[in-house]
Structures are given as C-alpha cells and as structure tokens.
Amino acid sequence: MGKIKTNAMRILENNNVDYEEIEYDLGGEFKSAVDAGKKSHVDLNIMYKTIATISKDNDIIIYLLRSYDSIDMKKAAKVAGVKSISILPTKNLKSKVGYQRGETSPLAMKKDYPVFIDDSAKELDKMIVSGGKCGVSLKLNPEDLAKVVNAKFENIRQ
C-alpha cells in the first residue's frame, strides 16, 4: 500500500509528535476494533477504539478504550460531569465528529470535544488508535496523544 496522509497525521506532525503509521487491508467492511487489530497483526492490549457519545444536553464526548473492553456508561458519564450518555448513532457520526464508523480518530475531529482515555493506557509506552481512515492506524505514546487532544486518563471500562 502507498503512504496515506490523514488529517490526524498532520496534527501529530504539527505538534512534533512521533508516531508509526500502520496500514492494513480490512478485506471488506469494518467490523470492530478487535477485527482491525487482528488484521493488522498488532497486540490487542495496545489497540484502542474511539467511542463517540452524546449527553442528554447534546454534548459530544469522546472516549478511548482497549479494543476488547466495554465502556461503563455510568463511569464515563461521571468523569465527564454529565448525568448520562449514550452512544452517538452511526448515522450522526459524520455530521457531528467528521468521521464514519471504523475510521473515527480522537484527532482532527470537527470540533475540540472532551476526550477521556481509559487509564489502562497510562501503563503503556505505545498505544494504537485510528488514523482517521479505515485501514490506517497510528502507534504513539499515550501521554503525547493526551497532550495533543487535551485528554484526561480515567477508568471508564466495565
């Protein structure tokens, strides 16, 4: 595959953040972060998925957690300071955050939404997140990512 340059990569480069680009063939439609991790032959313990949620007040809140973990909606709402959240419907992803299902990156969203990274990432030297396009992931230091997107580390997994 040829080198693809996404807006997520440009943001990292503009902030002098080192990253490794990982490209892989999904072999069809995107299924899950676990599936993407297996197809890209990476350690699922460092592969993180991006989950876009919406509060009752229509605020968008972004969460990152390991590909195989499930989000605890009560914990996630609490750390964001809202009463409750729900998963942003797939049909609204593109219009609200600028990405489609399977390509949602915590970088280069339409707006600077609040971002929370599961605290499991704090113990890692590197984590992998979506590069903003299906079949493209970025491997980088969790602290570097948190600094660029102004994220907080919190326990948000079940």
Buried (B, 14 or more C-beta within 10 A) or exposed (E): EEEEEBBBBEBBEEEEBEBEBBBBEBEEEBEEBBBBBBBBEBEBBBBBBBBBBBBEEEBBBBBBBBBBBEBBBEBBBBBBEBEEBEEBEEEEBBEBBBBEEBBBBBBBBEEEBBBBBBBBBEEBEBBBBBBBBBBBBBBBBBBBBBEBBEBEBBEBBE
